[in-house]
Amino acid sequence: MRRKQFTERQILSILKQHESGVSVADLCREHGMSQSAFYKWRSKYAGMDSSMLNELKRLQEENAKLKKLYAEERLVSEARKELLEGKW
């Protein structure tokens, strides 16, 4: 069975349907997902709206950039350390 991919917007829409009174079983049947997926989404996206989702994505992108910069600087630092120790 192929895995269905949902966008964050679709996930928020499904969660809002649940908040309006639709049961979890009905949502899962309608959208073709498991209940465990629903509960994982609810724990991750509970109480979010689209502006908060945009902010989350922006912070995740910024975090990825910072991790990349740190890794590059760490490599440069290690190379300098080896040069100063005379390993080359």
C-alpha positions as CSV (number, residue, x, y, z in Angstrom):
1,M,0.0,0.0,0.0
2,R,1.4,3.3,-1.0
3,R,2.0,6.0,1.6
4,K,-0.1,9.1,1.2
5,Q,1.6,12.4,1.7
6,F,-0.3,15.3,3.2
7,T,0.8,18.9,3.2
8,E,0.8,20.9,6.4
9,R,-2.1,22.9,5.2
10,Q,-4.1,19.7,4.6
11,I,-3.1,18.4,8.0
12,L,-4.3,21.6,9.6
13,S,-7.6,21.4,7.7
14,I,-8.1,17.8,8.9
15,L,-7.4,18.9,12.5
16,K,-9.8,21.7,12.3
17,Q,-12.5,19.3,11.0
18,H,-11.9,17.3,14.2
19,E,-12.2,20.4,16.4
20,S,-15.5,21.1,14.8
21,G,-16.9,17.7,15.9
22,V,-16.1,15.1,13.3
23,S,-14.9,11.9,14.8
24,V,-11.4,10.6,14.3
25,A,-12.6,7.3,12.7
26,D,-14.7,9.3,10.2
27,L,-11.7,11.5,9.3
28,C,-9.4,8.6,8.9
29,R,-11.8,6.8,6.7
30,E,-12.5,9.9,4.6
31,H,-8.8,10.8,4.1
32,G,-7.3,7.3,3.9
33,M,-5.0,7.7,6.9
34,S,-4.4,5.8,10.1
35,Q,-5.5,6.9,13.5
36,S,-1.9,6.8,14.7
37,A,-1.0,9.3,12.0
38,F,-3.8,11.6,13.1
39,Y,-2.7,11.5,16.7
40,K,0.9,12.2,15.7
41,W,-0.3,15.2,13.7
42,R,-2.4,16.4,16.6
43,S,0.5,16.3,19.0
44,K,2.7,18.2,16.5
45,Y,0.3,20.7,15.0
46,A,-2.3,21.2,17.8
47,G,-3.5,24.8,18.2
48,M,-1.6,26.0,15.1
49,D,-2.9,28.3,12.5
50,S,-1.4,29.1,9.1
51,S,0.7,32.0,10.4
52,M,2.2,29.8,13.1
53,L,2.9,27.2,10.5
54,N,4.7,29.7,8.3
55,E,6.8,30.8,11.3
56,L,7.6,27.1,12.1
57,K,8.8,26.5,8.6
58,R,10.9,29.7,8.6
59,L,12.6,28.7,11.9
60,Q,13.3,25.2,10.6
61,E,14.9,26.6,7.4
62,E,17.0,29.0,9.5
63,N,18.0,26.2,11.8
64,A,19.2,24.1,8.8
65,K,21.3,27.0,7.5
66,L,22.9,27.5,10.9
67,K,23.7,23.8,11.3
68,K,25.3,23.9,7.9
69,L,27.4,27.0,8.7
70,Y,28.5,25.4,12.0
71,A,29.6,22.2,10.3
72,E,31.6,24.2,7.7
73,E,33.2,26.3,10.4
74,R,34.0,23.2,12.4
75,L,35.8,21.6,9.4
76,V,37.8,24.8,8.9
77,S,38.7,24.9,12.5
78,E,39.9,21.2,12.5
79,A,42.0,21.9,9.4
80,R,43.7,24.9,11.0
81,K,44.3,22.8,14.2
82,E,46.0,20.1,12.1
83,L,48.1,22.6,10.3
84,L,49.3,24.3,13.5
85,E,50.1,20.9,15.0
86,G,52.3,20.1,12.0
87,K,50.4,17.0,10.8
88,W,50.7,18.1,7.2
